[in-house]
Amino acid sequence: MTALPPDFCSLMADTLGPAEAEALCRALVDTEPGVSLRLNPQKPAASAPEGASVGWCAAGRRLDSRPPFTRDPLLHAGAYYVQEAASMFVEQAYQTLFSSLPTGGERPLRALDLCAAPGGKSTLWRTLLPDGALLVANEPERPRREVLQENLAKWGQPDVVVAQAMPDDFARLGGFFDIIAADVPCSGEGMFRKDSDARRYWSREAVERCAARQRAIVADVWPALREGGWLVYSTCTFNSEENERNVRWICRELGAEVVEIPLQAAWRIFQLPCGEDGAAGYRFLPHRTEGEGFFLALLRKTSGATAWRAPKVRPSKGVQGAAEAAEWLVNAADFRIFEPAEGCMSAVRKSLWPAVEALCGAVRVTQAGVPLAVRKGRKLVPAHELSLSTVLRHEAFPCVTLTLDEALAYLRRESLCLPPATPRGYCLLFYDGQPIGFANNLGARANNLYPQHWRIRHG
């Protein structure tokens, strides 16, 4: 592994003090990254991996070693997400801001995960947010957005919009969001234990470029956050330029205040002041806490913002096959079925429809709500994403439980033979109590409907 850059060690001594910096640099050189995951509380499974709890996240688990995750169908079913432990601290930020959020009696809560790929924090946000709230998960780069969309589909919660937009695109939605999470692109010092290239290409100049880019990202999206709304700012770096100094800049130039998050001493989270009143940002240092490099600060917007008003809802257009597809949903009356593209059907919660329409008019939306089906002639082919959704009514399809070997064959998109008693037509396949996808049973054989671009190649 490439040695740590001398300039980095010097910078850490200036930032943390000599003793803390020496302990950090020794940990980055001499210790291995940990393994952790977060369970999906809406998809419990008996054989999901277990381990010691992550103190700051109720569903977080630390493992002693790294199992072959690709060979576990429960990973592909969305029963858990492999996530770096420190980044789960987002849960504590949410717990701190929760009491000030709009309640169901006012309007649905709206949150934006601005730099969301690959989806770890988005799936956590979607778990934390109350039912009926809207999460917008955004990623400007198409390949990364596709990974984000896949991971959110596997997580299964319905009230999600996936967008592929730049931060300033959201500015058109003045005052739209109650929460914006900005896990901004950074110099990647938190990858030093995992990636020798992160060490090789680090420089103070790169840090300065990243810090400037981070300020521009937050400034561009700032008009979309309502007055009194919350910014959760985070990076995976150790330096102050991208962390505390940027937080002070946001407060001074854009109008915000830093809000402290209650901590437990056992977490051993390192703090440096970043607010005008001495309020802290929170640093996860590998020699102190589980996880890689992570920094988080919670800010409340004090500057003004346009008060967003919902547009008038246009009458729902009749969608061919909608009545049949609605039978596949739990509480179907709560959803509006629409066609995002010709021959395709999706379902969005009716209470969220005005916000979804506004988003579609302002930014590029690639998925809204739950994909239901593709219409082929007179026949509806259920969407794979529907099989993983928590609002799928399982009784709508014949259900077949697979063994581990059968489930892995399905995930490799190999041919299937279902039990002789299985009814013909579309059936829902399960592993350890969780759906993993659809198959079309033809009798002597069954067509494997797992998405070609999702199939596992090693497992």
Residue pairs with C-beta under 8 A, 6 or more apart in sequence:
1 29
1 196
1 199
2 196
2 199
2 200
3 29
3 199
4 25
4 28
4 29
4 192
4 199
5 199
5 202
5 203
7 202
7 203
7 204
8 25
8 189
8 202
9 21
9 25
11 204
11 239
12 20
12 21
12 24
12 25
12 238
12 239
13 21
13 22
15 21
15 238
15 239
15 240
15 272
16 24
16 238
16 270
16 285
20 270
20 285
23 285
23 287
24 238
24 285
24 286
24 287
26 287
27 285
27 286
27 287
28 192
28 193
28 286
31 193
31 286
31 287
32 193
33 193
33 194
33 292
34 62
34 63
34 85
34 290
34 291
35 62
35 63
35 64
35 65
35 66
35 82
36 51
36 54
36 60
36 61
36 62
36 63
36 82
36 83
36 84
36 85
36 88
36 290
36 291
37 49
37 51
37 60
37 61
37 63
37 80
37 81
37 82
37 83
38 54
38 57
38 59
38 60
38 61
38 80
38 81
38 83
38 88
38 120
38 123
38 124
39 48
39 59
39 61
39 79
39 80
40 59
40 78
40 79
40 80
40 81
40 123
40 127
40 155
40 156
41 59
41 127
42 127
42 156
42 157
42 390
43 77
43 78
43 79
43 156
43 390
43 434
44 79
44 433
45 74
45 77
45 79
45 432
45 433
45 434
46 432
46 433
47 74
47 432
48 74
48 79
48 80
48 432
49 61
49 63
49 67
49 72
49 80
50 61
51 61
51 62
51 63
51 64
52 61
52 62
53 60
53 61
53 62
54 60
54 61
54 62
54 85
54 88
54 290
55 264
55 266
55 267
56 88
56 89
56 91
56 92
56 264
56 267
57 85
57 88
57 89
57 91
57 124
58 91
59 127
60 83
60 85
60 88
62 85
62 290
68 459
69 75
69 82
70 456
70 458
70 459
71 408
71 459
73 402
73 404
73 407
73 408
73 411
73 431
73 432
73 434
73 436
74 80
74 431
74 432
74 434
75 82
76 154
76 411
76 436
76 454
76 456
77 154
77 388
77 431
77 434
77 435
77 436
78 153
78 154
78 155
78 156
78 388
78 434
79 432
79 434
81 119
81 120
81 123
81 124
81 151
81 155
83 120
83 124
84 120
84 291
84 292
84 294
85 289
85 290
85 291
86 284
86 289
86 290
86 291
86 292
86 293
86 294
87 120
87 121
87 183
87 234
87 236
87 291
87 294
88 124
89 269
89 282
89 284
89 294
89 296
90 121
90 124
90 125
90 128
90 181
90 232
90 234
90 296
91 124
91 128
92 261
92 262
92 263
93 232
93 261
93 296
93 298
94 125
94 128
94 232
96 259
96 260
96 261
96 262
96 298
97 179
97 230
97 259
97 298
97 300
100 228
100 230
101 109
101 178
101 179
102 108
102 109
102 178
104 130
104 132
107 310
108 132
108 133
108 134
108 351
108 352
108 355
109 129
109 130
109 132
109 133
109 134
109 178
109 179
110 133
110 134
110 136
110 176
110 177
110 178
110 179
110 355
111 125
111 129
111 133
111 134
111 135
111 136
111 177
111 178
111 179
111 180
111 181
112 135
112 136
112 138
112 170
112 177
112 179
112 180
112 181
112 221
112 224
113 121
113 122
113 125
113 135
113 136
113 137
113 138
113 181
113 183
114 138
114 167
114 170
114 180
114 181
114 182
114 183
114 184
114 217
114 221
115 138
115 139
115 182
115 183
115 184
115 185
115 217
116 122
116 137
116 138
116 139
116 148
116 183
117 139
117 141
117 144
117 145
117 147
117 148
118 144
118 147
118 148
118 151
119 137
119 147
119 148
119 150
119 151
119 152
119 155
120 151
121 181
121 183
122 135
122 137
122 148
122 151
122 152
122 160
123 151
123 152
123 155
125 135
125 181
126 135
126 152
126 155
126 157
126 159
126 160
127 155
127 157
129 135
129 159
131 159
132 159
132 349
132 351
132 352
133 159
134 159
134 160
134 161
134 352
134 355
134 356
135 159
135 160
135 161
136 160
136 161
136 162
136 163
136 177
136 359
137 148
137 152
137 160
137 161
137 162
137 163
138 162
138 163
138 164
138 165
138 170
138 363
139 145
139 148
139 162
139 163
139 164
140 164
140 165
140 166
141 164
142 164
145 162
145 164
145 366
146 453
148 162
149 162
149 366
149 367
150 454
152 160
152 162
153 367
153 371
153 384
153 385
153 388
153 389
154 388
155 388
156 388
156 389
156 390
157 389
157 390
158 347
158 349
158 369
158 370
158 389
158 390
158 391
159 349
159 352
159 369
160 367
160 369
161 356
161 359
161 365
161 367
161 368
161 369
162 365
162 366
162 367
162 368
163 359
163 363
163 364
163 365
163 366
164 363
164 364
164 366
165 363
165 364
166 220
167 217
167 218
167 220
167 221
168 220
168 221
169 362
169 363
169 364
170 176
170 177
170 221
170 224
170 362
170 363
171 220
171 221
171 222
171 223
171 224
172 224
172 362
172 363
173 224
173 308
173 358
173 359
173 362
174 223
174 224
174 305
174 306
174 307
174 308
175 223
175 224
175 225
175 226
175 227
175 229
175 305
175 306
175 307
175 308
176 224
176 226
176 308
176 355
176 358
177 224
177 225
177 226
177 229
178 226
178 229
178 230
179 229
179 230
179 231
179 232
180 221
180 224
180 225
180 229
180 230
180 231
180 232
181 231
181 232
181 234
182 217
182 218
182 221
182 231
182 232
182 233
182 234
183 234
183 235
184 213
184 214
184 217
184 218
184 233
184 234
184 235
184 242
185 210
185 213
185 214
185 217
186 210
186 214
186 235
186 236
186 237
186 242
187 202
187 206
187 207
187 210
187 237
187 239
187 242
188 195
188 198
188 202
188 236
188 237
189 198
189 202
189 236
189 237
189 238
189 239
189 293
190 235
190 236
190 237
190 238
190 292
190 293
190 294
191 198
191 236
191 292
191 293
192 198
192 199
192 202
192 293
193 286
193 292
194 292
207 237
207 239
207 241
207 242
208 241
210 237
210 242
211 241
211 242
211 245
211 246
214 235
214 242
214 246
215 246
215 249
215 250
218 231
218 233
218 246
218 250
218 254
219 253
219 254
222 254
222 301
222 303
223 305
223 306
225 231
225 301
225 305
226 301
226 305
226 307
226 308
227 301
227 302
227 303
227 304
227 305
228 300
228 301
228 302
229 300
229 301
229 305
230 298
230 299
230 300
230 301
231 250
231 256
231 298
231 299
231 300
231 301
232 296
232 297
232 298
232 299
233 246
233 247
233 250
233 296
233 297
233 298
233 299
234 294
234 295
234 296
234 297
235 242
235 243
235 294
235 295
236 292
236 293
236 294
236 295
237 243
237 293
237 295
238 283
238 285
238 293
238 295
240 272
242 295
243 272
243 274
243 281
243 283
243 295
243 297
244 272
244 273
244 274
244 281
244 297
245 274
247 258
247 274
247 275
247 281
247 297
247 299
248 274
248 275
248 276
250 256
250 299
251 257
251 258
251 275
251 276
251 299
252 276
254 301
254 303
255 301
255 302
255 303
255 304
256 299
256 300
256 301
256 302
256 303
257 275
257 276
257 277
257 279
257 299
257 300
257 302
258 274
258 275
258 276
258 277
258 279
258 280
258 281
258 297
258 298
258 299
259 279
259 298
259 299
259 300
260 279
260 280
260 298
261 282
261 298
263 269
263 271
263 282
267 289
268 288
268 289
269 282
269 283
269 284
269 288
269 289
270 282
270 283
270 284
270 285
270 288
271 280
271 281
271 282
271 283
272 280
272 281
272 283
273 279
273 280
273 281
274 280
274 281
274 297
280 297
281 295
281 296
281 297
282 295
282 296
282 297
283 294
283 295
284 291
284 292
284 293
284 294
284 295
285 293
286 292
286 293
308 358
310 354
310 355
310 358
311 354
311 357
311 358
313 353
313 354
313 357
314 357
316 336
316 338
317 338
317 339
319 337
319 338
319 339
319 345
320 375
321 345
321 373
321 375
321 380
322 337
322 345
324 380
325 337
325 345
325 347
325 372
325 373
325 380
326 332
326 335
326 337
326 347
327 393
327 396
328 372
328 373
328 382
328 386
328 392
328 393
328 396
328 397
329 335
329 347
329 370
329 372
329 391
329 392
329 393
330 391
330 392
330 393
331 391
334 349
334 350
334 351
335 347
335 348
335 349
335 350
335 369
335 370
335 391
336 347
336 348
336 349
336 350
336 353
337 345
337 346
337 347
337 372
338 345
338 346
338 347
338 348
339 345
339 346
340 346
340 367
340 368
343 374
343 375
343 376
344 371
344 373
344 374
344 375
345 371
345 372
345 373
345 374
345 375
345 380
345 383
346 367
346 368
346 369
346 370
346 371
346 372
347 369
347 370
347 372
347 391
348 356
348 368
348 369
348 370
349 369
352 369
356 365
356 368
356 369
359 365
359 368
360 368
370 383
370 385
370 386
370 389
370 391
371 383
371 385
371 386
372 382
372 383
372 386
373 380
373 381
373 382
373 383
373 386
374 380
374 381
374 383
375 381
381 426
381 449
382 397
382 426
382 438
384 437
384 438
384 449
384 450
384 451
384 454
386 392
387 428
387 429
387 435
387 436
387 437
387 438
388 435
388 436
388 437
392 428
392 435
394 428
394 435
397 426
397 427
397 428
397 438
398 422
398 423
398 425
398 427
398 428
398 441
399 427
399 428
399 429
399 430
400 418
400 419
400 422
400 427
400 428
400 429
400 430
400 439
401 429
401 430
401 431
402 410
402 429
402 430
402 431
402 436
404 431
406 416
407 429
407 431
407 436
408 456
408 459
409 415
409 416
410 416
410 429
410 436
410 437
410 439
410 448
410 450
411 436
411 450
411 455
411 456
411 459
412 455
412 456
412 457
412 459
413 448
413 450
413 452
413 455
414 448
415 445
415 446
415 448
416 439
416 445
416 446
416 447
416 448
417 445
417 446
418 427
418 439
418 441
418 446
422 441
422 446
423 441
424 441
424 442
424 443
425 440
425 441
426 438
426 439
426 440
426 441
426 449
427 438
427 439
427 440
427 441
427 446
428 435
428 437
428 438
429 435
429 436
429 437
429 438
429 439
430 436
437 449
437 450
438 449
439 446
439 447
439 448
439 449
440 446
440 447
440 449
